[in-house]
Amino acid sequence: MGKHTVTLFTPYPFQEGQKIHIESGPRQGDWEVIGLTDKKVKLKCPVSRRELEWNRFCYFAEEQEGVDWPRKD
């Protein structure tokens, strides 16, 4: 055994009302957190108003201030 570089992932502590942007994958786009349980997160699209619930899935990558939301692209 020896010393290694290890990447650690921590589940993101969502909060209701939080506005998020998922960069890629099947959940890509802008969402608002509208519900939480220990195992699930419920999201709402600010454009289509579609609501979806998934197992908690996100890991913190970066937080930015002064960002247009929802994005216009």
Biopython code that builds the backbone (N, CA, C, O; Angstrom):
import numpy as np
from Bio.PDB.StructureBuilder import StructureBuilder

atoms = [
    (1, "MET", "N", (0.842, -1.183, 0.000)),
    (1, "MET", "CA", (0.000, 0.000, 0.000)),
    (1, "MET", "C", (0.881, 1.239, 0.000)),
    (1, "MET", "O", (1.998, 1.246, 0.519)),
    (2, "GLY", "N", (0.337, 2.277, -0.599)),
    (2, "GLY", "CA", (1.093, 3.513, -0.651)),
    (2, "GLY", "C", (0.157, 4.694, -0.735)),
    (2, "GLY", "O", (-1.063, 4.553, -0.650)),
    (3, "LYS", "N", (0.738, 5.836, -0.900)),
    (3, "LYS", "CA", (-0.038, 7.072, -1.021)),
    (3, "LYS", "C", (-0.514, 7.220, -2.459)),
    (3, "LYS", "O", (0.244, 6.973, -3.397)),
    (4, "HIS", "N", (-1.775, 7.626, -2.633)),
    (4, "HIS", "CA", (-2.361, 7.795, -3.958)),
    (4, "HIS", "C", (-3.160, 9.085, -4.010)),
    (4, "HIS", "O", (-3.573, 9.626, -2.984)),
    (5, "THR", "N", (-3.366, 9.555, -5.209)),
    (5, "THR", "CA", (-4.281, 10.668, -5.418)),
    (5, "THR", "C", (-5.670, 10.062, -5.546)),
    (5, "THR", "O", (-5.882, 9.168, -6.366)),
    (6, "VAL", "N", (-6.610, 10.534, -4.752)),
    (6, "VAL", "CA", (-7.960, 9.993, -4.723)),
    (6, "VAL", "C", (-8.939, 11.141, -4.945)),
    (6, "VAL", "O", (-8.823, 12.205, -4.338)),
    (7, "THR", "N", (-9.894, 10.902, -5.817)),
    (7, "THR", "CA", (-10.942, 11.891, -6.056)),
    (7, "THR", "C", (-12.129, 11.551, -5.173)),
    (7, "THR", "O", (-12.631, 10.427, -5.201)),
    (8, "LEU", "N", (-12.580, 12.526, -4.388)),
    (8, "LEU", "CA", (-13.700, 12.323, -3.475)),
    (8, "LEU", "C", (-14.939, 13.014, -4.018)),
    (8, "LEU", "O", (-14.861, 14.152, -4.480)),
    (9, "PHE", "N", (-16.078, 12.342, -3.967)),
    (9, "PHE", "CA", (-17.348, 12.904, -4.401)),
    (9, "PHE", "C", (-18.286, 12.977, -3.208)),
    (9, "PHE", "O", (-18.397, 12.025, -2.436)),
    (10, "THR", "N", (-18.955, 14.100, -3.062)),
    (10, "THR", "CA", (-19.907, 14.299, -1.976)),
    (10, "THR", "C", (-21.255, 14.657, -2.569)),
    (10, "THR", "O", (-21.329, 15.581, -3.378)),
    (11, "PRO", "N", (-22.333, 13.960, -2.198)),
    (11, "PRO", "CA", (-23.648, 14.337, -2.715)),
    (11, "PRO", "C", (-23.957, 15.788, -2.376)),
    (11, "PRO", "O", (-23.657, 16.267, -1.283)),
    (12, "TYR", "N", (-24.560, 16.472, -3.331)),
    (12, "TYR", "CA", (-24.865, 17.883, -3.140)),
    (12, "TYR", "C", (-26.059, 18.067, -2.209)),
    (12, "TYR", "O", (-27.073, 17.392, -2.378)),
    (13, "PRO", "N", (-25.961, 18.963, -1.235)),
    (13, "PRO", "CA", (-27.067, 19.204, -0.296)),
    (13, "PRO", "C", (-28.088, 20.198, -0.869)),
    (13, "PRO", "O", (-28.089, 21.375, -0.511)),
    (14, "PHE", "N", (-28.948, 19.711, -1.754)),
    (14, "PHE", "CA", (-29.963, 20.570, -2.363)),
    (14, "PHE", "C", (-30.802, 21.281, -1.306)),
    (14, "PHE", "O", (-30.938, 20.810, -0.177)),
    (15, "GLN", "N", (-31.366, 22.439, -1.700)),
    (15, "GLN", "CA", (-32.308, 23.172, -0.856)),
    (15, "GLN", "C", (-33.501, 23.572, -1.723)),
    (15, "GLN", "O", (-33.326, 23.972, -2.874)),
    (16, "GLU", "N", (-34.699, 23.465, -1.180)),
    (16, "GLU", "CA", (-35.886, 23.871, -1.935)),
    (16, "GLU", "C", (-35.767, 25.327, -2.346)),
    (16, "GLU", "O", (-35.288, 26.166, -1.583)),
    (17, "GLY", "N", (-36.209, 25.618, -3.565)),
    (17, "GLY", "CA", (-36.140, 26.974, -4.107)),
    (17, "GLY", "C", (-34.849, 27.257, -4.849)),
    (17, "GLY", "O", (-34.732, 28.290, -5.508)),
    (18, "GLN", "N", (-33.891, 26.374, -4.757)),
    (18, "GLN", "CA", (-32.598, 26.560, -5.400)),
    (18, "GLN", "C", (-32.738, 26.479, -6.916)),
    (18, "GLN", "O", (-33.458, 25.624, -7.431)),
    (19, "LYS", "N", (-32.059, 27.359, -7.621)),
    (19, "LYS", "CA", (-32.039, 27.366, -9.078)),
    (19, "LYS", "C", (-30.711, 26.763, -9.513)),
    (19, "LYS", "O", (-29.639, 27.196, -9.090)),
    (20, "ILE", "N", (-30.814, 25.740, -10.379)),
    (20, "ILE", "CA", (-29.597, 25.025, -10.779)),
    (20, "ILE", "C", (-29.530, 24.902, -12.297)),
    (20, "ILE", "O", (-30.543, 25.031, -12.984)),
    (21, "HIS", "N", (-28.328, 24.650, -12.815)),
    (21, "HIS", "CA", (-28.125, 24.338, -14.230)),
    (21, "HIS", "C", (-27.284, 23.076, -14.301)),
    (21, "HIS", "O", (-26.193, 23.018, -13.733)),
    (22, "ILE", "N", (-27.788, 22.066, -14.999)),
    (22, "ILE", "CA", (-27.065, 20.808, -15.180)),
    (22, "ILE", "C", (-26.436, 20.858, -16.567)),
    (22, "ILE", "O", (-27.139, 20.991, -17.569)),
    (23, "GLU", "N", (-25.117, 20.751, -16.623)),
    (23, "GLU", "CA", (-24.362, 20.953, -17.851)),
    (23, "GLU", "C", (-24.584, 19.883, -18.918)),
    (23, "GLU", "O", (-24.591, 20.211, -20.105)),
    (24, "SER", "N", (-24.765, 18.624, -18.542)),
    (24, "SER", "CA", (-24.869, 17.578, -19.561)),
    (24, "SER", "C", (-25.670, 16.392, -19.051)),
    (24, "SER", "O", (-25.996, 16.311, -17.867)),
    (25, "GLY", "N", (-25.983, 15.481, -19.950)),
    (25, "GLY", "CA", (-26.702, 14.268, -19.593)),
    (25, "GLY", "C", (-28.202, 14.408, -19.799)),
    (25, "GLY", "O", (-28.665, 15.427, -20.312)),
    (26, "PRO", "N", (-28.968, 13.390, -19.404)),
    (26, "PRO", "CA", (-30.410, 13.402, -19.651)),
    (26, "PRO", "C", (-31.163, 14.471, -18.863)),
    (26, "PRO", "O", (-32.304, 14.785, -19.204)),
    (27, "ARG", "N", (-30.573, 15.022, -17.846)),
    (27, "ARG", "CA", (-31.216, 16.061, -17.035)),
    (27, "ARG", "C", (-30.689, 17.456, -17.382)),
    (27, "ARG", "O", (-30.923, 18.412, -16.643)),
    (28, "GLN", "N", (-29.984, 17.570, -18.495)),
    (28, "GLN", "CA", (-29.338, 18.815, -18.907)),
    (28, "GLN", "C", (-30.321, 19.972, -18.952)),
    (28, "GLN", "O", (-31.446, 19.820, -19.428)),
    (29, "GLY", "N", (-29.897, 21.126, -18.458)),
    (29, "GLY", "CA", (-30.698, 22.344, -18.548)),
    (29, "GLY", "C", (-30.908, 23.026, -17.210)),
    (29, "GLY", "O", (-30.262, 22.694, -16.216)),
    (30, "ASP", "N", (-31.823, 23.985, -17.202)),
    (30, "ASP", "CA", (-32.138, 24.765, -16.007)),
    (30, "ASP", "C", (-33.295, 24.116, -15.254)),
    (30, "ASP", "O", (-34.257, 23.636, -15.854)),
    (31, "TRP", "N", (-33.180, 24.113, -13.929)),
    (31, "TRP", "CA", (-34.188, 23.512, -13.062)),
    (31, "TRP", "C", (-34.299, 24.296, -11.772)),
    (31, "TRP", "O", (-33.359, 24.973, -11.355)),
    (32, "GLU", "N", (-35.468, 24.196, -11.143)),
    (32, "GLU", "CA", (-35.663, 24.718, -9.793)),
    (32, "GLU", "C", (-35.985, 23.527, -8.894)),
    (32, "GLU", "O", (-36.801, 22.674, -9.245)),
    (33, "VAL", "N", (-35.338, 23.479, -7.737)),
    (33, "VAL", "CA", (-35.599, 22.415, -6.772)),
    (33, "VAL", "C", (-36.903, 22.746, -6.058)),
    (33, "VAL", "O", (-37.006, 23.778, -5.394)),
    (34, "ILE", "N", (-37.920, 21.854, -6.196)),
    (34, "ILE", "CA", (-39.227, 22.145, -5.599)),
    (34, "ILE", "C", (-39.626, 21.134, -4.530)),
    (34, "ILE", "O", (-40.669, 21.292, -3.897)),
    (35, "GLY", "N", (-38.815, 20.099, -4.317)),
    (35, "GLY", "CA", (-39.130, 19.125, -3.286)),
    (35, "GLY", "C", (-37.950, 18.224, -3.001)),
    (35, "GLY", "O", (-37.137, 17.954, -3.885)),
    (36, "LEU", "N", (-37.854, 17.759, -1.769)),
    (36, "LEU", "CA", (-36.736, 16.908, -1.354)),
    (36, "LEU", "C", (-37.203, 15.859, -0.356)),
    (36, "LEU", "O", (-38.061, 16.116, 0.489)),
    (37, "THR", "N", (-36.619, 14.676, -0.473)),
    (37, "THR", "CA", (-36.709, 13.670, 0.577)),
    (37, "THR", "C", (-35.279, 13.181, 0.797)),
    (37, "THR", "O", (-34.349, 13.673, 0.158)),
    (38, "ASP", "N", (-35.102, 12.222, 1.692)),
    (38, "ASP", "CA", (-33.756, 11.684, 1.915)),
    (38, "ASP", "C", (-33.189, 11.040, 0.657)),
    (38, "ASP", "O", (-31.972, 11.024, 0.468)),
    (39, "LYS", "N", (-34.055, 10.507, -0.208)),
    (39, "LYS", "CA", (-33.583, 9.775, -1.380)),
    (39, "LYS", "C", (-33.924, 10.414, -2.718)),
    (39, "LYS", "O", (-33.325, 10.055, -3.732)),
    (40, "LYS", "N", (-34.862, 11.346, -2.752)),
    (40, "LYS", "CA", (-35.345, 11.906, -4.017)),
    (40, "LYS", "C", (-35.198, 13.429, -4.052)),
    (40, "LYS", "O", (-35.169, 14.097, -3.019)),
    (41, "VAL", "N", (-35.107, 13.951, -5.276)),
    (41, "VAL", "CA", (-35.134, 15.391, -5.511)),
    (41, "VAL", "C", (-36.172, 15.631, -6.604)),
    (41, "VAL", "O", (-36.180, 14.942, -7.623)),
    (42, "LYS", "N", (-37.049, 16.614, -6.385)),
    (42, "LYS", "CA", (-38.077, 16.953, -7.366)),
    (42, "LYS", "C", (-37.704, 18.286, -7.993)),
    (42, "LYS", "O", (-37.470, 19.271, -7.292)),
    (43, "LEU", "N", (-37.650, 18.308, -9.327)),
    (43, "LEU", "CA", (-37.211, 19.484, -10.064)),
    (43, "LEU", "C", (-38.310, 19.966, -10.994)),
    (43, "LEU", "O", (-39.152, 19.190, -11.446)),
    (44, "LYS", "N", (-38.283, 21.289, -11.277)),
    (44, "LYS", "CA", (-39.249, 21.891, -12.187)),
    (44, "LYS", "C", (-38.501, 22.726, -13.219)),
    (44, "LYS", "O", (-37.632, 23.527, -12.875)),
    (45, "CYS", "N", (-38.847, 22.530, -14.479)),
    (45, "CYS", "CA", (-38.247, 23.323, -15.549)),
    (45, "CYS", "C", (-38.902, 24.704, -15.563)),
    (45, "CYS", "O", (-40.130, 24.789, -15.586)),
    (46, "PRO", "N", (-38.111, 25.803, -15.550)),
    (46, "PRO", "CA", (-38.690, 27.143, -15.516)),
    (46, "PRO", "C", (-39.307, 27.567, -16.848)),
    (46, "PRO", "O", (-40.047, 28.550, -16.899)),
    (47, "VAL", "N", (-39.016, 26.845, -17.915)),
    (47, "VAL", "CA", (-39.536, 27.190, -19.240)),
    (47, "VAL", "C", (-40.807, 26.395, -19.545)),
    (47, "VAL", "O", (-41.859, 26.973, -19.817)),
    (48, "SER", "N", (-40.700, 25.066, -19.499)),
    (48, "SER", "CA", (-41.848, 24.210, -19.837)),
    (48, "SER", "C", (-42.773, 23.966, -18.649)),
    (48, "SER", "O", (-43.908, 23.521, -18.825)),
    (49, "ARG", "N", (-42.295, 24.253, -17.450)),
    (49, "ARG", "CA", (-43.007, 24.009, -16.185)),
    (49, "ARG", "C", (-43.125, 22.512, -15.882)),
    (49, "ARG", "O", (-43.841, 22.128, -14.957)),
    (50, "ARG", "N", (-42.445, 21.682, -16.632)),
    (50, "ARG", "CA", (-42.442, 20.233, -16.420)),
    (50, "ARG", "C", (-41.800, 19.911, -15.078)),
    (50, "ARG", "O", (-40.776, 20.491, -14.716)),
    (51, "GLU", "N", (-42.402, 18.987, -14.343)),
    (51, "GLU", "CA", (-41.880, 18.560, -13.048)),
    (51, "GLU", "C", (-41.450, 17.102, -13.132)),
    (51, "GLU", "O", (-42.170, 16.255, -13.663)),
    (52, "LEU", "N", (-40.265, 16.825, -12.598)),
    (52, "LEU", "CA", (-39.722, 15.470, -12.593)),
    (52, "LEU", "C", (-39.117, 15.165, -11.239)),
    (52, "LEU", "O", (-38.638, 16.064, -10.548)),
    (53, "GLU", "N", (-39.139, 13.899, -10.860)),
    (53, "GLU", "CA", (-38.540, 13.472, -9.593)),
    (53, "GLU", "C", (-37.540, 12.356, -9.878)),
    (53, "GLU", "O", (-37.843, 11.403, -10.596)),
    (54, "TRP", "N", (-36.348, 12.489, -9.305)),
    (54, "TRP", "CA", (-35.288, 11.511, -9.504)),
    (54, "TRP", "C", (-34.650, 11.157, -8.167)),
    (54, "TRP", "O", (-34.797, 11.869, -7.174)),
    (55, "ASN", "N", (-33.939, 10.038, -8.173)),
    (55, "ASN", "CA", (-33.059, 9.743, -7.048)),
    (55, "ASN", "C", (-32.024, 10.866, -7.004)),
    (55, "ASN", "O", (-31.651, 11.409, -8.044)),
    (56, "ARG", "N", (-31.568, 11.210, -5.817)),
    (56, "ARG", "CA", (-30.525, 12.247, -5.720)),
    (56, "ARG", "C", (-29.331, 11.812, -6.552)),
    (56, "ARG", "O", (-28.904, 10.660, -6.484)),
    (57, "PHE", "N", (-28.796, 12.736, -7.336)),
    (57, "PHE", "CA", (-27.812, 12.354, -8.342)),
    (57, "PHE", "C", (-26.655, 13.315, -8.491)),
    (57, "PHE", "O", (-25.620, 12.923, -9.030)),
    (58, "CYS", "N", (-26.773, 14.544, -8.048)),
    (58, "CYS", "CA", (-25.764, 15.565, -8.336)),
    (58, "CYS", "C", (-24.643, 15.606, -7.315)),
    (58, "CYS", "O", (-24.812, 15.275, -6.141)),
    (59, "TYR", "N", (-23.512, 16.020, -7.807)),
    (59, "TYR", "CA", (-22.339, 16.263, -6.983)),
    (59, "TYR", "C", (-21.870, 17.667, -7.274)),
    (59, "TYR", "O", (-21.901, 18.110, -8.422)),
    (60, "PHE", "N", (-21.438, 18.369, -6.249)),
    (60, "PHE", "CA", (-21.053, 19.765, -6.392)),
    (60, "PHE", "C", (-19.837, 19.915, -7.292)),
    (60, "PHE", "O", (-18.843, 19.209, -7.119)),
    (61, "ALA", "N", (-19.911, 20.839, -8.261)),
    (61, "ALA", "CA", (-18.786, 21.101, -9.149)),
    (61, "ALA", "C", (-18.325, 22.551, -9.048)),
    (61, "ALA", "O", (-17.130, 22.813, -8.914)),
    (62, "GLU", "N", (-19.261, 23.493, -9.110)),
    (62, "GLU", "CA", (-18.887, 24.903, -9.107)),
    (62, "GLU", "C", (-20.129, 25.738, -8.814)),
    (62, "GLU", "O", (-21.242, 25.362, -9.180)),
    (63, "GLU", "N", (-19.930, 26.861, -8.157)),
    (63, "GLU", "CA", (-21.024, 27.790, -7.909)),
    (63, "GLU", "C", (-20.641, 29.132, -8.504)),
    (63, "GLU", "O", (-19.532, 29.615, -8.277)),
    (64, "GLN", "N", (-21.546, 29.743, -9.263)),
    (64, "GLN", "CA", (-21.269, 31.018, -9.898)),
    (64, "GLN", "C", (-22.321, 32.034, -9.492)),
    (64, "GLN", "O", (-23.485, 31.683, -9.300)),
    (65, "GLU", "N", (-21.917, 33.294, -9.359)),
    (65, "GLU", "CA", (-22.848, 34.372, -9.048)),
    (65, "GLU", "C", (-23.018, 35.259, -10.277)),
    (65, "GLU", "O", (-22.137, 35.316, -11.135)),
    (66, "GLY", "N", (-24.148, 35.947, -10.358)),
    (66, "GLY", "CA", (-24.387, 36.873, -11.458)),
    (66, "GLY", "C", (-24.651, 36.184, -12.781)),
    (66, "GLY", "O", (-24.310, 36.726, -13.832)),
    (67, "VAL", "N", (-25.251, 35.003, -12.757)),
    (67, "VAL", "CA", (-25.506, 34.228, -13.967)),
    (67, "VAL", "C", (-26.958, 34.395, -14.389)),
    (67, "VAL", "O", (-27.853, 34.344, -13.546)),
    (68, "ASP", "N", (-27.212, 34.597, -15.704)),
    (68, "ASP", "CA", (-28.575, 34.653, -16.218)),
    (68, "ASP", "C", (-29.217, 33.280, -16.067)),
    (68, "ASP", "O", (-28.627, 32.268, -16.446)),
    (69, "TRP", "N", (-30.430, 33.246, -15.511)),
    (69, "TRP", "CA", (-31.142, 31.991, -15.320)),
    (69, "TRP", "C", (-32.627, 32.232, -15.497)),
    (69, "TRP", "O", (-33.135, 33.157, -14.863)),
    (70, "PRO", "N", (-33.365, 31.488, -16.297)),
    (70, "PRO", "CA", (-32.842, 30.426, -17.147)),
    (70, "PRO", "C", (-32.020, 31.002, -18.302)),
    (70, "PRO", "O", (-32.178, 32.156, -18.702)),
    (71, "ARG", "N", (-31.154, 30.159, -18.809)),
    (71, "ARG", "CA", (-30.273, 30.582, -19.909)),
    (71, "ARG", "C", (-31.074, 30.768, -21.179)),
    (71, "ARG", "O", (-32.109, 30.129, -21.373)),
    (72, "LYS", "N", (-30.600, 31.631, -22.029)),
    (72, "LYS", "CA", (-31.299, 31.946, -23.267)),
    (72, "LYS", "C", (-30.821, 31.088, -24.454)),
    (72, "LYS", "O", (-31.363, 31.216, -25.552)),
    (73, "ASP", "N", (-29.815, 30.215, -24.252)),
    (73, "ASP", "CA", (-29.258, 29.429, -25.364)),
    (73, "ASP", "C", (-30.001, 28.188, -25.663)),
    (73, "ASP", "O", (-29.628, 27.449, -26.574)),
]
sb = StructureBuilder()
sb.init_structure("model")
sb.init_model(0)
sb.init_chain("A")
sb.init_seg("    ")
for serial, (resi, resn, name, xyz) in enumerate(atoms, 1):
    if name == "N":
        sb.init_residue(resn, " ", resi, " ")
    sb.init_atom(name, np.array(xyz, "f"), 0.0, 1.0, " ", f" {name:<3s}", serial, name[0])
structure = sb.get_structure()
